[in-house]
């Protein structure tokens, strides 16, 4: 089968939009981030006559704090992820169900996490805001070199891998959340990310029908370029030490296994040399 142009590939994927959008809607859970913040624990800072944060205010472990900071900053970079996704799937088209709904759902994660951290004084809000600004300004793949070779399947594969990473990260972080309210917040984030991962995987399956070689090569590239959550945050080495076991080679392998199963890669034959090499790398990674 001849390789499709990006335009033809997007048009082919568009045929799967209604069914995948319906599946996403059926799996998605509606929730309001403001309802899950323990507002009764909040108090004013000095500017409004209260007291500013001091390290003793935090009741969370250093691992929990580091994990929450990493997850929040990743969610804060939603504008960058949105721009990369919208390169090939513009929100003002029929792709609103992928780009718009995903963006709206993911945005509530940063809202609830930040409000929780500020209200409970789990972190220094001034330091957190400075980090947010630096991280969002730097962005995710916000330079020409990072995006110039990203086709439609590359973007979908990157986000399928990223959402699966987020699920694994939230699972690990829940284990360090001593506060029951925080556990419930993280469980909701995890559920959203799992539904979103399934949505992107559904588009990868549609890609296997439209252009299986481009899809396999894209998945191979996305797995090879995994950036563990928090690894791209400036001056975050000390915090990364606390969450170094949240993601490792074994979690990368588990994501690869999931994609192998979803896309039935073990049963794919008749590929070109490049695509077959990519398939073999994915299978090898999946075996750990």
Backbone bond lengths (Angstrom), bond angles and torsions (degrees), N, CA, C in turn:
res aa  C-N    CA-C-N  psi(-1)  N-CA   C-N-CA  omega(-1)  CA-C   N-CA-C  phi
1 X - - - 1.464 - - 1.527 109.56 -
2 X 1.326 116.85 133.70 1.454 120.90 -178.68 1.522 110.39 -69.19
3 X 1.326 115.45 146.61 1.459 121.02 178.32 1.522 109.34 -66.52
4 X 1.338 116.89 132.69 1.462 121.60 179.71 1.520 110.82 -80.93
5 X 1.315 115.87 147.82 1.464 119.51 171.10 1.530 107.95 -69.35
6 X 1.340 116.60 163.21 1.467 119.67 178.68 1.527 111.21 -57.59
7 X 1.337 115.79 -41.39 1.467 119.75 -179.20 1.524 111.34 -63.77
8 X 1.321 115.98 -45.26 1.461 119.70 179.97 1.528 111.29 -65.96
9 X 1.338 116.46 -35.88 1.457 120.33 179.67 1.528 110.81 -66.78
10 X 1.334 116.94 -43.77 1.466 120.96 177.70 1.529 110.21 -61.67
11 X 1.334 116.20 -41.70 1.474 120.00 178.39 1.526 111.49 -63.20
12 X 1.331 116.14 -38.06 1.463 119.97 178.56 1.523 110.77 -67.48
13 X 1.318 116.55 -41.83 1.465 120.60 179.16 1.525 111.45 -66.47
14 X 1.323 115.34 -30.50 1.467 120.14 -177.42 1.526 111.86 -61.47
15 X 1.311 116.47 -26.36 1.472 119.73 179.16 1.532 111.27 -65.20
16 X 1.344 115.89 -24.94 1.464 119.88 -179.42 1.527 112.54 -88.11
17 X 1.325 116.87 -6.80 1.458 120.70 -175.05 1.533 114.32 -55.01
18 X 1.331 119.16 -52.45 1.469 118.62 -175.73 1.523 113.38 -57.38
19 X 1.332 116.64 -46.13 1.465 119.97 -177.74 1.527 111.19 -66.67
20 X 1.341 116.41 -43.31 1.467 119.37 -178.63 1.526 110.67 -68.68
21 X 1.333 116.87 -38.14 1.467 120.15 177.41 1.528 110.39 -62.42
22 X 1.328 116.32 -39.47 1.458 120.20 179.14 1.524 110.80 -66.32
23 X 1.326 116.80 -42.07 1.456 120.68 178.50 1.521 110.72 -63.06
24 X 1.325 115.89 -39.78 1.464 119.99 179.01 1.528 110.36 -63.99
25 X 1.312 115.99 -45.14 1.468 120.39 -179.64 1.526 111.03 -61.21
26 X 1.323 116.95 -37.29 1.463 120.82 -179.87 1.529 111.36 -69.73
27 X 1.328 116.36 -32.88 1.465 119.63 -177.61 1.512 113.97 -88.39
28 X 1.341 117.15 -23.39 1.459 121.17 -175.52 1.529 111.26 -69.49
29 X 1.330 115.62 148.39 1.459 122.66 178.07 1.532 108.35 -114.13
30 X 1.324 116.20 127.45 1.460 120.56 179.33 1.529 109.79 -84.89
31 X 1.333 116.58 129.12 1.463 120.03 176.46 1.526 109.48 -154.11
32 X 1.319 115.49 154.76 1.465 122.43 -176.20 1.526 109.32 -107.79
33 X 1.328 118.24 116.49 1.471 119.38 -176.01 1.526 114.04 -58.69
34 X 1.325 118.42 -31.11 1.465 119.97 -177.81 1.524 112.12 -67.16
35 X 1.333 116.99 -23.39 1.459 120.43 -177.83 1.523 112.98 -77.50
36 X 1.331 117.23 -13.04 1.460 120.48 -174.83 1.525 113.40 -107.29
37 X 1.329 116.58 7.26 1.466 121.20 178.34 1.530 108.86 -96.25
38 X 1.325 119.17 128.39 1.471 121.59 -179.52 1.537 111.10 -77.29
39 X 1.317 115.51 74.87 1.460 120.83 -173.25 1.524 112.66 -59.06
40 X 1.324 118.29 -27.00 1.467 120.45 -177.33 1.528 112.41 -67.37
41 X 1.340 116.86 -13.36 1.464 120.07 177.80 1.525 112.08 -86.99
42 X 1.325 117.45 -8.42 1.454 121.15 -175.05 1.527 113.56 -79.32
43 X 1.320 115.08 155.36 1.471 122.21 173.89 1.517 109.08 -152.71
44 X 1.303 116.59 160.14 1.459 121.77 -175.97 1.523 111.71 -67.76
45 X 1.334 113.74 151.46 1.459 120.23 169.81 1.530 108.73 -90.25
46 X 1.337 116.47 175.74 1.467 120.81 -170.52 1.522 112.94 -58.30
47 X 1.315 117.78 -34.52 1.464 121.52 -177.93 1.523 111.75 -56.47
48 X 1.346 116.30 -31.05 1.464 121.39 179.93 1.530 111.78 -107.99
49 X 1.322 115.12 22.76 1.457 119.16 174.59 1.512 115.27 93.44
50 X 1.309 117.39 3.67 1.458 120.78 178.95 1.516 111.74 -98.40
51 X 1.319 116.36 -144.13 1.462 122.15 -179.54 1.514 109.86 -125.97
52 X 1.345 115.33 139.47 1.456 120.02 178.95 1.530 110.58 -74.54
53 X 1.318 114.23 163.73 1.468 121.70 -179.96 1.524 111.13 -61.96
54 X 1.319 115.57 140.00 1.464 122.86 168.35 1.528 106.76 -130.38
55 X 1.340 118.19 150.83 1.469 120.38 -175.31 1.523 113.90 -51.99
56 X 1.310 117.89 -32.29 1.456 120.18 -178.99 1.514 113.93 -67.33
57 X 1.334 117.21 -12.56 1.465 120.12 179.55 1.524 112.34 -66.97
58 X 1.321 116.69 -30.29 1.462 120.31 -174.56 1.517 111.32 -73.92
59 X 1.313 115.47 135.68 1.468 121.39 178.62 1.529 111.74 -110.25
60 X 1.326 116.65 5.25 1.459 120.75 -178.47 1.525 110.97 -96.62
61 X 1.329 116.10 156.55 1.463 120.70 175.91 1.525 109.77 -70.71
62 X 1.322 115.83 161.85 1.467 119.91 179.48 1.525 111.11 -64.18
63 X 1.325 117.16 -32.61 1.469 120.37 177.78 1.519 110.40 -67.09
64 X 1.328 116.88 -44.84 1.462 120.58 179.30 1.525 110.75 -62.75
65 X 1.316 117.11 -41.90 1.465 120.90 -179.97 1.527 110.20 -63.61
66 X 1.329 116.46 -46.90 1.464 120.11 -179.90 1.521 110.88 -61.64
67 X 1.332 116.57 -42.10 1.450 119.87 179.55 1.515 112.66 -65.39
68 X 1.321 116.94 -40.93 1.457 120.43 179.09 1.520 111.28 -67.40
69 X 1.329 116.70 -39.66 1.463 119.64 177.12 1.522 111.02 -61.98
70 X 1.327 116.68 -45.14 1.466 120.68 -179.13 1.526 111.06 -63.61
71 X 1.323 116.38 -44.82 1.462 120.07 -179.12 1.525 110.69 -65.97
72 X 1.336 116.98 -43.07 1.460 120.55 -179.74 1.523 111.30 -62.58
73 X 1.314 117.83 -46.11 1.465 120.08 -178.45 1.527 111.17 -65.43
74 X 1.333 116.75 -34.50 1.468 119.43 175.21 1.523 110.15 -63.51
75 X 1.328 116.32 -44.02 1.464 120.44 178.17 1.526 111.37 -67.31
76 X 1.328 117.29 -32.69 1.466 120.82 177.80 1.520 111.77 -61.53
77 X 1.321 116.98 -27.25 1.465 120.15 -178.49 1.524 112.20 -82.67
78 X 1.321 116.98 18.72 1.466 121.55 176.59 1.528 113.37 -50.12
79 X 1.356 119.62 -41.38 1.473 118.16 179.37 1.530 112.97 -56.52
80 X 1.326 117.06 -37.69 1.463 120.03 179.26 1.522 111.04 -67.30
81 X 1.334 116.84 -46.04 1.459 120.35 178.16 1.533 110.11 -60.40
82 X 1.326 116.17 -41.03 1.465 121.32 179.42 1.528 110.63 -60.25
83 X 1.330 116.11 -45.65 1.471 119.13 -178.08 1.521 111.79 -64.32
84 X 1.323 116.47 -40.16 1.464 119.85 179.15 1.528 110.31 -65.50
85 X 1.313 116.66 -43.56 1.464 120.29 179.19 1.523 111.45 -64.55
86 X 1.333 116.41 -39.23 1.466 120.89 -176.37 1.531 113.20 -75.64
87 X 1.337 117.72 -6.42 1.467 119.47 177.19 1.517 111.13 -57.47
88 X 1.322 116.16 -42.89 1.466 121.12 -177.34 1.522 112.96 -110.28
89 X 1.344 116.27 -17.02 1.462 120.55 -175.45 1.529 109.23 -126.91
90 X 1.325 118.52 75.24 1.471 121.53 -172.81 1.517 112.97 -63.43
91 X 1.333 115.22 138.66 1.457 121.21 -175.14 1.524 112.47 -68.91
92 X 1.339 117.59 -22.35 1.471 119.86 -179.06 1.535 111.87 -86.22
93 X 1.327 116.69 11.39 1.466 121.01 177.57 1.529 108.80 -113.36
94 X 1.320 116.42 -164.55 1.462 120.89 177.10 1.534 112.29 -63.95
95 X 1.325 116.02 -10.84 1.460 119.87 -178.43 1.521 112.97 -80.90
96 X 1.334 116.86 5.96 1.462 120.25 178.53 1.537 111.18 -53.96
97 X 1.328 116.79 -36.34 1.457 119.97 -178.16 1.524 112.10 -64.53
98 X 1.320 117.24 -27.25 1.461 119.34 175.94 1.515 110.34 -87.60
99 X 1.320 116.74 -55.42 1.462 121.24 -172.71 1.526 112.12 -75.63
100 X 1.337 116.79 -50.36 1.454 120.22 -175.28 1.511 113.60 -68.37
101 X 1.331 116.73 -48.84 1.455 119.94 -178.47 1.519 110.94 -65.62
102 X 1.328 117.22 -43.56 1.463 119.89 178.18 1.526 110.79 -60.10
103 X 1.318 117.73 -43.87 1.460 121.44 -179.80 1.527 111.09 -62.31
104 X 1.326 116.89 -44.74 1.466 120.54 -179.49 1.526 111.18 -64.01
105 X 1.318 116.55 -40.90 1.464 119.72 -179.82 1.521 111.63 -68.13
106 X 1.317 116.45 -43.90 1.454 119.23 -176.18 1.532 111.61 -70.33
107 X 1.316 116.67 -28.93 1.458 120.72 -178.24 1.528 112.01 -61.28
108 X 1.332 117.25 -33.34 1.464 118.87 -177.68 1.524 112.16 -68.19
109 X 1.329 117.87 -16.95 1.459 120.16 178.17 1.524 111.33 -66.90
110 X 1.329 116.63 -47.81 1.465 118.94 178.31 1.523 111.19 -66.21
111 X 1.324 117.17 -33.98 1.469 120.74 179.43 1.523 110.09 -61.79
112 X 1.319 117.13 -52.66 1.456 119.91 -175.06 1.525 111.73 -70.63
113 X 1.332 117.90 -37.90 1.461 120.55 -179.24 1.524 111.27 -66.69
114 X 1.329 116.60 -45.04 1.470 119.12 -179.91 1.521 111.15 -64.64
115 X 1.323 116.82 -46.06 1.460 119.24 -179.91 1.524 111.54 -60.89
116 X 1.318 116.64 -39.69 1.467 119.83 178.29 1.535 110.30 -62.12
117 X 1.318 116.44 -47.74 1.463 120.27 -177.11 1.521 112.26 -63.67
118 X 1.333 116.94 -38.72 1.470 120.28 -179.54 1.525 110.71 -72.24
119 X 1.310 117.10 -46.54 1.465 120.84 -176.95 1.532 111.31 -63.63
120 X 1.319 117.39 -41.00 1.468 120.69 -178.18 1.525 112.07 -87.17
121 X 1.329 117.63 -2.55 1.470 122.75 -178.80 1.532 110.99 55.01
122 X 1.322 115.33 40.72 1.457 120.35 179.36 1.525 111.87 -75.22
123 X 1.334 116.72 -24.85 1.462 121.48 178.42 1.521 109.43 -138.99
124 X 1.319 115.75 162.98 1.456 121.70 176.42 1.534 108.10 -71.08
125 X 1.333 119.07 115.13 1.469 120.32 -175.58 1.525 113.58 -67.11
126 X 1.329 117.53 -28.73 1.466 120.41 178.79 1.524 109.76 -70.53
127 X 1.317 116.00 -46.66 1.467 120.00 177.95 1.529 110.62 -63.21
128 X 1.326 115.84 -40.06 1.464 120.25 -179.60 1.524 111.16 -63.13
129 X 1.322 117.05 -40.61 1.461 120.00 179.78 1.518 111.27 -68.42
130 X 1.335 116.95 -39.56 1.466 119.63 177.08 1.528 110.74 -61.68
131 X 1.324 116.59 -40.93 1.461 120.81 178.74 1.522 111.01 -66.71
132 X 1.331 116.24 -41.08 1.461 119.83 178.99 1.517 110.76 -59.24
133 X 1.323 116.34 -46.59 1.468 120.62 -177.68 1.531 110.47 -62.20
134 X 1.306 117.25 -46.44 1.466 121.20 -178.96 1.526 110.24 -63.28
135 X 1.329 116.34 -42.97 1.465 120.67 -175.82 1.528 111.69 -69.09
136 X 1.319 116.86 -41.80 1.466 120.23 -178.54 1.524 110.82 -72.13
137 X 1.332 117.21 -35.25 1.463 120.05 176.48 1.530 110.05 -63.79
138 X 1.324 116.55 -42.37 1.475 120.02 177.30 1.523 110.09 -64.92
139 X 1.347 116.35 -43.01 1.457 121.14 175.48 1.517 114.09 73.35
140 X 1.325 114.37 177.74 1.462 123.33 178.18 1.518 107.92 -114.20
141 X 1.336 115.85 116.29 1.463 122.23 -179.18 1.531 111.72 56.45
142 X 1.313 115.91 41.76 1.455 119.76 -178.03 1.524 111.76 -102.15
143 X 1.318 115.10 53.42 1.463 120.75 171.38 1.528 107.67 -150.52
144 X 1.324 117.71 153.67 1.470 120.98 -174.26 1.528 113.57 -55.86
145 X 1.345 116.65 -38.76 1.454 119.61 -177.35 1.527 112.43 -63.45
146 X 1.336 116.08 -31.86 1.466 120.18 -175.80 1.519 113.05 -77.76
147 X 1.313 117.13 -21.35 1.470 118.63 -174.07 1.525 114.09 -119.09
148 X 1.340 117.61 -8.64 1.465 119.18 -171.59 1.528 113.22 -62.68
149 X 1.341 117.41 -26.84 1.463 119.69 -178.12 1.528 112.92 -109.15
150 X 1.332 116.81 16.01 1.463 119.86 -179.68 1.523 110.79 -88.02
151 X 1.323 116.39 111.85 1.450 120.50 174.33 1.519 109.92 -89.88
152 X 1.318 117.40 -179.94 1.472 120.88 -178.55 1.525 113.57 -56.58
153 X 1.325 117.59 -45.44 1.458 119.77 -179.03 1.521 111.49 -68.89
154 X 1.334 117.46 -32.21 1.471 120.63 176.86 1.521 110.37 -60.45
155 X 1.328 116.47 -44.78 1.462 121.30 -179.04 1.523 110.68 -64.27
156 X 1.323 116.73 -46.96 1.462 120.45 -179.12 1.533 111.09 -64.03
157 X 1.317 117.20 -38.07 1.468 120.34 178.89 1.525 110.84 -68.49
158 X 1.317 117.27 -41.60 1.464 120.70 177.70 1.523 111.20 -57.89
159 X 1.327 116.28 -43.54 1.454 119.83 -176.96 1.524 111.89 -76.63
160 X 1.314 118.09 -30.88 1.468 120.22 173.54 1.522 109.88 -62.69
161 X 1.324 116.23 -44.25 1.468 120.28 178.46 1.528 110.31 -66.03
162 X 1.321 116.99 -44.32 1.467 120.96 -178.19 1.530 111.81 -61.61
163 X 1.320 117.48 -43.43 1.462 119.42 -179.25 1.526 111.00 -67.16
164 X 1.314 117.42 -35.38 1.462 119.43 174.98 1.523 111.32 -67.07
165 X 1.321 117.19 -36.60 1.462 120.52 173.72 1.526 110.62 -60.01
166 X 1.320 115.81 -44.40 1.462 120.56 -177.58 1.525 111.37 -62.15
167 X 1.332 117.08 -37.12 1.453 121.28 177.47 1.529 110.04 -62.63
168 X 1.323 116.49 -47.90 1.465 121.50 -179.95 1.523 110.39 -62.10
169 X 1.332 116.77 -43.48 1.464 121.48 -178.30 1.529 110.40 -63.43
170 X 1.324 116.86 -45.05 1.464 120.05 179.37 1.517 111.16 -63.13
171 X 1.325 117.44 -39.70 1.459 121.26 176.85 1.530 111.16 -57.38
172 X 1.326 115.55 -46.68 1.464 119.91 179.19 1.522 110.84 -63.21
173 X 1.324 116.08 -43.39 1.457 120.82 -175.45 1.525 111.66 -67.10
174 X 1.315 117.37 -35.23 1.468 120.91 177.56 1.527 110.26 -56.45
175 X 1.311 117.24 -34.76 1.456 121.09 -179.98 1.515 113.61 -66.13
176 X 1.329 117.72 -18.56 1.465 121.96 179.16 1.524 112.18 -105.16
177 X 1.319 117.21 4.01 1.471 121.34 -178.83 1.527 109.00 -92.28
178 X 1.328 116.75 101.35 1.462 120.79 -179.35 1.522 111.69 -75.79
179 X 1.321 116.21 -24.77 1.464 122.21 179.98 1.533 109.13 -81.29
180 X 1.318 117.22 124.36 1.457 121.38 -178.09 1.522 111.40 -61.75
181 X 1.329 117.30 -35.40 1.458 120.97 179.16 1.528 110.93 -63.90
182 X 1.322 115.85 -41.83 1.461 119.96 178.25 1.525 110.54 -65.13
183 X 1.312 117.34 -38.66 1.465 120.36 177.70 1.528 110.54 -59.48
184 X 1.326 116.44 -41.18 1.460 119.88 179.88 1.522 111.46 -67.24
185 X 1.331 116.93 -38.79 1.465 120.49 177.05 1.526 109.85 -61.06
186 X 1.329 116.26 -49.43 1.463 120.45 -177.97 1.527 111.18 -65.24
187 X 1.330 117.11 -33.28 1.462 119.96 177.32 1.524 110.86 -64.35
188 X 1.329 116.78 -37.45 1.459 120.32 178.36 1.525 110.77 -69.05
189 X 1.323 117.07 -41.39 1.462 120.67 175.85 1.519 109.77 -60.78
190 X 1.336 116.19 -44.22 1.461 120.49 -179.67 1.528 111.23 -61.95
191 X 1.321 116.94 -42.33 1.462 120.65 179.84 1.518 110.81 -62.55
192 X 1.326 116.82 -45.51 1.468 120.55 176.91 1.521 110.95 -57.04
193 X 1.327 115.77 -47.95 1.464 119.84 -176.68 1.528 111.15 -64.07
194 X 1.324 117.19 -35.71 1.469 120.28 178.76 1.527 110.67 -65.92
195 X 1.343 116.96 -41.61 1.461 120.51 177.63 1.527 110.10 -64.98
196 X 1.330 116.40 -41.63 1.468 120.19 179.94 1.526 111.03 -66.61
197 X 1.320 117.03 -38.53 1.463 120.18 176.49 1.524 110.13 -60.64
198 X 1.331 116.25 -42.80 1.466 119.97 179.08 1.524 111.42 -62.97
199 X 1.326 116.53 -35.65 1.465 120.52 179.23 1.523 111.27 -66.05
200 X 1.317 116.34 -46.64 1.472 118.94 179.18 1.525 110.78 -67.01
201 X 1.326 117.12 -35.90 1.462 119.69 176.15 1.523 111.18 -64.62
202 X 1.325 117.20 -34.50 1.466 120.14 177.52 1.525 110.71 -63.33
203 X 1.329 116.26 -37.72 1.470 118.80 177.31 1.524 111.08 -70.61
204 X 1.329 117.29 -31.93 1.465 119.01 174.71 1.527 110.12 -65.61
205 X 1.322 117.14 -38.41 1.469 119.95 177.14 1.526 111.09 -64.87
206 X 1.343 115.81 -37.70 1.464 118.84 174.72 1.525 109.92 -65.23
207 X 1.328 115.83 -35.39 1.464 120.33 177.28 1.513 112.32 -64.46
208 X 1.330 117.43 -32.41 1.463 120.39 178.07 1.521 110.96 -64.78
209 X 1.310 117.07 -28.54 1.464 121.24 176.75 1.521 110.44 -78.61
210 X 1.330 115.55 -42.37 1.463 120.13 -175.58 1.528 112.39 -75.50
211 X 1.329 116.91 -45.64 1.463 121.62 -177.47 1.524 107.48 -158.62
212 X 1.327 116.28 84.65 1.462 119.34 -172.92 1.530 112.30 -65.76
213 X 1.321 117.93 -31.19 1.463 118.63 -179.57 1.527 110.68 -67.71
214 X 1.332 117.50 -44.67 1.466 120.65 178.24 1.527 110.17 -62.23
215 X 1.314 116.93 -37.35 1.467 121.21 -178.72 1.520 110.96 -67.79
216 X 1.316 116.74 -45.65 1.469 120.55 -179.51 1.524 110.91 -64.67
217 X 1.306 117.06 -42.55 1.468 120.77 178.59 1.526 109.88 -63.92
218 X 1.321 117.66 -38.62 1.464 121.59 179.81 1.528 111.03 -66.29
219 X 1.330 116.93 -42.28 1.461 120.61 178.88 1.527 110.49 -64.45
220 X 1.318 116.44 -42.53 1.466 120.90 177.61 1.527 110.48 -58.74
221 X 1.322 116.50 -44.80 1.468 121.06 -179.79 1.523 111.28 -64.58
222 X 1.335 116.72 -43.51 1.470 120.52 -178.85 1.526 111.16 -63.48
223 X 1.312 117.00 -40.28 1.463 120.37 179.08 1.521 111.24 -68.74
224 X 1.326 116.46 -36.36 1.461 120.37 179.86 1.522 111.72 -69.96
225 X 1.334 116.24 -23.75 1.467 120.47 -175.58 1.529 112.89 -105.31
226 X 1.330 117.52 20.33 1.461 120.21 -179.96 1.527 110.36 -57.01
227 X 1.334 115.59 127.66 1.464 122.00 172.25 1.521 106.89 -111.14
228 X 1.303 117.43 115.81 1.454 120.19 -178.17 1.522 110.56 -64.90
229 X 1.310 115.78 141.94 1.462 121.43 -174.52 1.522 110.58 -57.81
230 X 1.331 115.24 126.92 1.457 121.82 -178.10 1.510 113.99 98.61
231 X 1.341 116.94 -18.59 1.470 119.97 -175.16 1.519 113.28 -69.34
232 X 1.334 117.70 -18.22 1.462 120.46 -178.93 1.529 112.19 -100.32
233 X 1.326 117.78 10.40 1.470 120.99 -179.72 1.523 109.33 -87.79
234 X 1.317 116.86 131.06 1.468 121.48 -178.90 1.535 110.87 -68.15
235 X 1.322 115.56 140.05 1.478 121.98 176.25 1.531 111.57 53.97
236 X 1.318 115.87 47.15 1.465 120.52 -175.71 1.529 111.30 -122.38
237 X 1.331 117.47 14.86 1.468 120.82 -174.55 1.521 112.20 -60.98
238 X 1.335 117.15 -43.39 1.462 120.05 -178.30 1.525 110.47 -62.78
239 X 1.338 116.42 -41.18 1.461 120.16 179.66 1.531 111.13 -68.65
240 X 1.336 116.51 -36.36 1.468 119.86 179.98 1.524 111.57 -62.99
241 X 1.325 117.43 -28.31 1.460 119.90 178.05 1.529 111.27 -60.43
242 X 1.328 116.20 -35.12 1.466 120.17 -178.53 1.531 112.43 -72.32
243 X 1.332 117.20 -26.01 1.470 120.01 -175.54 1.528 111.21 -116.40
244 X 1.322 116.05 23.16 1.467 120.12 -175.73 1.528 112.55 -63.63
245 X 1.338 117.39 -23.18 1.467 119.38 -179.51 1.520 112.70 -96.70
246 X 1.340 117.77 4.85 1.465 119.71 177.89 1.523 110.72 -69.02
247 X 1.324 116.39 -36.68 1.469 122.09 177.63 1.526 108.11 -137.74
248 X 1.302 116.45 136.33 1.458 121.74 177.38 1.521 108.90 -155.88
249 X 1.304 116.80 -164.71 1.467 120.17 -178.06 1.524 111.65 -60.87
250 X 1.328 116.58 -32.41 1.459 118.75 -178.77 1.528 111.93 -70.77
251 X 1.324 117.55 -35.73 1.465 119.57 177.69 1.522 110.65 -72.37
252 X 1.334 116.23 -35.81 1.467 119.14 174.79 1.527 109.81 -60.26
253 X 1.332 115.62 -42.18 1.465 120.60 -179.84 1.526 111.00 -64.84
254 X 1.332 117.40 -37.51 1.463 119.82 -178.96 1.524 111.11 -66.58
255 X 1.336 117.03 -35.63 1.470 120.30 176.34 1.525 109.52 -67.14
256 X 1.327 116.14 -42.99 1.465 119.89 178.23 1.527 110.70 -60.14
257 X 1.348 117.18 -42.28 1.469 120.34 179.67 1.526 110.84 -62.57
258 X 1.313 116.15 -40.52 1.456 119.44 179.85 1.520 110.66 -61.82
259 X 1.333 116.98 -43.79 1.458 120.41 -179.25 1.532 111.48 -70.22
260 X 1.314 116.41 -35.15 1.471 119.71 175.32 1.517 109.94 -59.58
261 X 1.333 115.91 -45.11 1.463 120.03 -179.41 1.529 111.61 -67.77
262 X 1.321 116.45 -45.15 1.468 120.60 -177.36 1.531 111.06 -62.35
263 X 1.329 115.67 -42.46 1.460 120.15 -175.02 1.529 112.37 -93.53
264 X 1.349 115.39 -0.24 1.478 121.35 178.91 1.534 111.01 53.52
265 X 1.313 115.37 46.57 1.464 120.36 -174.39 1.524 113.43 -68.52
266 X 1.322 117.48 -23.32 1.465 118.68 179.79 1.526 111.70 -67.34
267 X 1.331 116.27 -20.35 1.474 119.92 -176.30 1.522 113.24 -104.98
268 X 1.321 117.14 9.84 1.470 120.71 -179.63 1.527 109.39 -87.95
269 X 1.326 116.33 131.28 1.469 121.07 -179.66 1.530 109.62 -136.74
270 X 1.319 114.99 170.02 1.460 121.12 174.85 1.516 114.57 74.85
271 X 1.336 116.87 27.39 1.456 120.63 -178.86 1.527 111.19 -85.35
272 X 1.312 115.38 162.99 1.463 120.67 172.27 1.528 108.30 -69.43
273 X 1.312 116.19 168.36 1.461 120.33 -179.25 1.520 112.53 -57.51
274 X 1.325 117.26 -46.38 1.470 121.29 -178.36 1.528 111.13 -62.79
275 X 1.312 116.65 -45.86 1.458 120.30 -178.24 1.523 111.34 -68.66
276 X 1.333 117.58 -37.55 1.458 120.27 178.89 1.530 110.81 -66.69
277 X 1.318 117.07 -38.72 1.468 119.95 175.90 1.527 110.42 -62.61
278 X 1.326 116.25 -39.96 1.469 120.45 177.89 1.528 110.05 -63.84
279 X 1.335 116.93 -43.47 1.470 121.23 179.65 1.521 110.38 -61.33
280 X 1.311 116.86 -42.78 1.463 120.39 -179.27 1.533 110.91 -65.10
281 X 1.320 118.00 -37.34 1.464 120.65 177.54 1.524 110.83 -64.93
282 X 1.335 116.64 -40.68 1.465 120.16 178.42 1.528 110.04 -63.42
283 X 1.320 115.89 -46.14 1.465 119.84 -179.94 1.536 111.52 -62.35
284 X 1.317 116.78 -39.51 1.463 120.51 179.09 1.527 110.79 -65.28
285 X 1.329 116.75 -41.89 1.465 120.87 178.30 1.522 110.10 -63.89
286 X 1.324 116.72 -39.95 1.462 121.48 -178.70 1.520 112.00 -64.01
287 X 1.312 116.46 -27.83 1.466 120.50 179.56 1.524 112.04 -79.22
288 X 1.357 115.00 -8.68 1.462 119.24 176.98 1.513 113.19 75.20
